[in-house]
Amino acid sequence: MSRRVDYSLQLLVGCLLFVACSSEPKSLARAGRLPEIYPDYIGVTIPSDIAPLNFNLVNENFDDMDVLAFGSKGGEIRSRGDWADFDIDDWQALTRQNEGGKITFTVRIKAGGQWLQYDDFDVFVSKDRLDEWGLTYRRIKPGYEVGGDIGIWQRDLSSFDEYAILTESAVPGRCFNCHTANRTNPERITLQMRGEGGGTMIQKDGEQIWLETKTDSTKAAGSYSYWHPQGDYVALAVNSVHQSFFTGTGQRIEVYHKFSNVEVLDTRTNELILSPLLQTEDLEIFPAFSHDGRWLYYSSSKPCRVPAEYEKVKCSLCRIAFDAEKGRLGETVDTLLNGPATDQSYVLARPSYDGRWLMYCVSSRGNFPVSQDDADLWLMDLKTGVTRELKEVNSRQSESFHNWSDNSRWFVFSSKREDGMYTKLYLASIDEQGRVSKPFLLPQRNPKKYYLEMMDAYNCPDFTKTKVDFDAHEAYRQVFDNKREQVNIR
């Protein structure tokens, strides 16, 4: 037999095998309902530069699953196996092709030799890309103690790759959190470490400087930080964090602060800028600069005898002017939302970077919303002052720490909606009119296996424009050298 005939036979066999594998099932029943999938991605809106929305089918016994995803503007991809596991390159080609359109999913399962097809569902692809490399966040066991390899991590949002920035294995016995980049740009980043050998790290253009921010004029070291958009100033809260536990009730824990003030650090001179309006007996907490740096938002509550009077803690949302050129805080405080007057607590103000919106947490009490089951996200239109609850994203459990993408078209937040215990990360879009899409859980390659087996909670999420370049060995050296540069009062 000639090589030409042999090649023709191989080609014919290959074509027949392809047709056999890709042909429609001969016996197909209709379920007449949508599939029950985890995570619930049905009807969500996504950016085109997100990792594949892989999902598991739940509450069904089956031998095989076939999923077809096809775009309203063209293109299709397929996955077959135990769960929907799409090729990353194929997925991203499909989503880019369908920006401003939608992707329809057809799910079929085979059980006992019979194929069953569910009703199709859609996922919408926004015309607005995310334009962020990834997310940063802290992972911690929700056991309320130091230990368990606390870590700050970063995740590539276009894939499933995760990288450690700093973990407890690198700096044993230390508790750290409150990592903050300057408007998603990790060229300017700060991090606080508590306890023995603690301090405030300022990293600018790859150089780490560890500071002692406690002085004779301030009550404690800084935490809960936020960068000024100019990149020279960092606002800090100065506080002490405590925990009390409940017995015989459905609530587990109350987190509270016995004192808290707000100050601003000039990272060029390592000087603190103080104001008597932010150094009162009230609790001033969770500072955040406006998009143009002219205002400093924060929350304030009257002092209470905590933990006994924990239910009386009602935070108001306030702002004070800031002059970056002179390095000076204003002389009056504006109260935007009055906590005691409305019997609510308003915390964690986060202005969008385009200056249009202010997102914040509302709960019945306290200043630590992740421990409040009734904590929800609200939105203020900074043009009109009108506020509304974000019913599109809220659940019966706590919604708390949130941050914006640099283009102000996406936000990330943490939620306990799945089980009331573990915070997980959700993303949602927002348009020019303030319409918010159904949130979606941070994608994973095998989401059910990943989230059921990972016993960590996510908190303090933020977007990052590029991968964070952080030298953990240098952090170890500086932490255990225990040398800190002392800041001064301006």
HUZIKA-V996469 format. One record per helix or strand of 3 or more residues. SS is the DSSP state (2 for helix, 1 for strand). FROM is the first residue (numbers start at 1). TO is the last residue. If there is no record, write none. Layout:
# HUZIKA-V996469
SS;FROM;TO  SS;FROM;TO
This chain:
# HUZIKA-V996469
2;3;22  1;28;34  1;55;57  1;64;71  1;76;81  2;88;97  1;102;111  1;114;119  1;121;125  1;134;140  1;151;156  1;162;167  1;175;182  1;185;194  1;199;204  1;207;212  1;222;227  1;233;245  1;253;266  1;271;273  2;276;278  1;283;289  1;295;301  2;310;312  1;316;323  1;328;337  2;339;342  1;345;351  1;357;363  2;369;371  1;376;381  1;387;389  1;399;404  1;410;415  1;424;430  2;447;453  1;457;464  2;472;481
